[in-house]
């Protein structure tokens, strides 16, 4: 069982930065791939960035060069540094822990709004 709690969302002007954090608790945390996803009303939840259990990183094309995902060595925190924010980054951002598609856990989400 894994529990995820996101924080750090808010309102930011275009071009600004925000840092999201996901507090991770539970057992056998080292086996999970971690990720950030986002969702807007009426649309599916889309991948933003993932970091695998062995440290491999993947980004959606729309955020490459602007967002950075990281994970503490103790596996208790996963962060998403978001720079050069655009209005189209507005969404609810969710933290995810996944083990080979067999086990998958989600946080409650945090709202990010980019608006002038």
matplotlib code that plots the C-alpha trace (Angstrom):
import matplotlib.pyplot as plt

x = [0.0, 1.3, -0.1, 0.6, 0.0, 0.6, 1.4, 2.7, 0.0, -1.3, -1.8, 1.1, 1.6, 2.9, 6.6, 6.7, 7.7, 6.1, 7.4, 5.1, 6.0, 4.6, 5.0, 5.2, 4.6, 4.1, 6.0, 8.5, 8.7, 11.9, 10.0, 7.7, 8.0, 6.8, 5.1, 3.2, 0.1, -2.3, -6.0, -8.3, -12.1, -13.6, -10.3, -8.2, -5.4, -2.1, 1.4, 3.7, 6.9, 8.0, 11.0, 11.4, 12.6, 16.1, 16.1, 15.2, 13.3, 10.7, 8.9, 5.9, 7.0, 5.0, 7.0, 10.5, 13.1, 10.7, 9.8, 12.2, 11.1, 13.2, 13.1, 14.9, 17.2, 15.0, 12.1, 9.9, 9.5, 9.0, 9.1, 8.2, 9.9, 7.9, 9.5, 8.4, 4.8, 2.2, -1.6, -1.9, -0.1, -3.3, -4.6, -5.0, -1.7, -1.6, 1.2, 1.3, 3.1, 3.1, 4.5, 4.5, 0.9, -0.1, -0.3, -1.1, -1.8, -2.9, -2.8, -5.7, -4.3, -3.2, -4.5, -2.1, -3.5, -1.3, -3.0, -2.2]
y = [0.0, 3.5, 6.9, 10.0, 13.6, 16.4, 20.0, 23.2, 24.1, 27.6, 30.5, 31.8, 34.2, 33.0, 32.6, 32.0, 28.9, 26.5, 23.4, 20.5, 18.0, 14.5, 13.0, 9.3, 6.8, 3.1, -0.1, -1.3, 2.2, 1.4, -0.8, 1.9, 4.0, 7.5, 10.0, 13.2, 13.4, 16.3, 16.6, 19.3, 19.2, 16.8, 15.4, 12.3, 12.3, 12.8, 11.9, 14.9, 13.2, 9.8, 8.6, 4.9, 2.8, 2.7, 6.4, 6.6, 9.8, 10.5, 13.7, 14.6, 16.6, 19.6, 20.0, 19.0, 21.7, 23.4, 20.8, 18.6, 15.6, 14.4, 11.9, 11.8, 8.9, 7.7, 7.6, 9.6, 12.7, 13.2, 16.7, 18.5, 21.8, 23.7, 26.7, 29.0, 28.1, 28.6, 29.0, 25.5, 24.1, 24.8, 21.6, 19.4, 17.6, 14.1, 12.1, 8.4, 5.3, 2.3, -1.2, -2.8, -1.8, -4.3, -1.8, 1.8, 4.5, 8.2, 11.3, 13.6, 16.2, 19.8, 22.6, 24.6, 27.7, 29.8, 33.1, 36.8]
z = [0.0, -0.9, 0.1, -2.0, -1.0, -3.5, -2.6, -4.2, -6.7, -7.0, -9.4, -11.4, -14.3, -17.6, -17.6, -13.9, -11.9, -9.5, -7.7, -6.9, -4.3, -3.6, -0.2, -0.5, 2.3, 2.5, 2.0, -0.6, -2.1, -4.0, -6.5, -7.8, -10.9, -10.0, -12.2, -12.6, -14.7, -15.4, -16.2, -17.4, -17.2, -19.7, -20.9, -20.1, -17.6, -19.5, -18.6, -17.7, -16.5, -15.0, -13.1, -13.0, -10.0, -11.6, -12.3, -16.0, -16.8, -19.4, -20.3, -22.4, -25.5, -24.3, -21.2, -22.3, -21.4, -19.0, -16.4, -14.3, -12.3, -9.3, -6.5, -3.2, -2.6, 0.3, -2.2, 0.2, -2.0, -5.7, -7.1, -10.3, -11.0, -13.5, -15.3, -18.1, -17.3, -20.1, -19.8, -21.4, -18.3, -16.3, -14.9, -11.9, -11.4, -9.9, -8.5, -9.3, -8.1, -10.4, -10.2, -13.6, -14.2, -11.5, -8.6, -9.2, -6.7, -7.1, -5.0, -4.6, -7.0, -6.8, -9.0, -11.1, -12.8, -15.2, -15.9, -16.2]

ax = plt.figure().add_subplot(projection="3d")
ax.plot(x, y, z, "-o")
ax.set_aspect("equal")
plt.show()
